Amino acid sequence: MTPSIWQLLIVLVIVLLLFGRGKIPQLMGDMAKGIKSFKKGMSEEEKKEDKNIENNQDNEK
């Protein structure tokens, strides 16, 4: 069952009433910062793993 346009509009109005127009962009900005931080942490972790692998290979030689 897919939601109709009226159901979506009602949900949108309720969200706007609860959070206000100014709060939603702020929430989206905070969410974007969190995603960027998560991706940065994942890439740093991959770099650490690569360095550990290289060090282990050098030690084996």
C-alpha positions in Angstrom: 0.0 0.0 0.0 1.5 3.3 -1.1 0.7 6.5 0.8 -1.5 9.0 -1.1 -0.6 12.6 -1.7 -3.0 13.7 1.1 -1.3 11.4 3.6 2.1 12.7 2.7 0.9 16.3 3.0 -0.6 15.7 6.4 2.7 14.1 7.6 4.6 17.1 6.2 2.4 19.6 8.0 2.7 17.7 11.3 6.5 17.7 10.9 6.6 21.4 10.2 4.4 22.1 13.2 6.5 20.0 15.5 10.0 21.2 14.4 9.3 24.6 12.9 10.7 25.8 9.6 14.0 26.9 11.1 14.7 23.7 12.9 14.6 21.3 9.9 17.6 22.8 8.0 19.6 22.8 11.3 18.8 19.1 11.8 19.7 18.3 8.3 23.0 20.2 8.7 23.8 18.3 11.9 23.0 15.0 10.1 25.3 15.9 7.2 28.1 16.7 9.7 27.6 13.3 11.4 27.8 11.5 8.0 31.0 13.3 7.0 32.5 12.5 10.4 31.6 8.9 10.0 33.1 8.6 6.5 36.3 10.4 7.7 36.6 7.9 10.6 36.1 5.0 8.3 38.8 6.2 5.8 41.2 6.8 8.7 40.6 3.3 10.0 41.3 1.9 6.5 44.5 3.8 6.3 45.6 2.4 9.7 44.8 -1.2 8.5 46.8 -0.6 5.3 49.8 0.6 7.3 49.5 -2.4 9.7 49.5 -4.8 6.7 52.5 -3.1 5.1 54.4 -3.2 8.4 53.6 -6.9 8.8 54.8 -7.6 5.3 58.0 -5.7 5.9 58.6 -7.6 9.2 58.2 -11.0 7.4 60.9 -10.2 4.9 
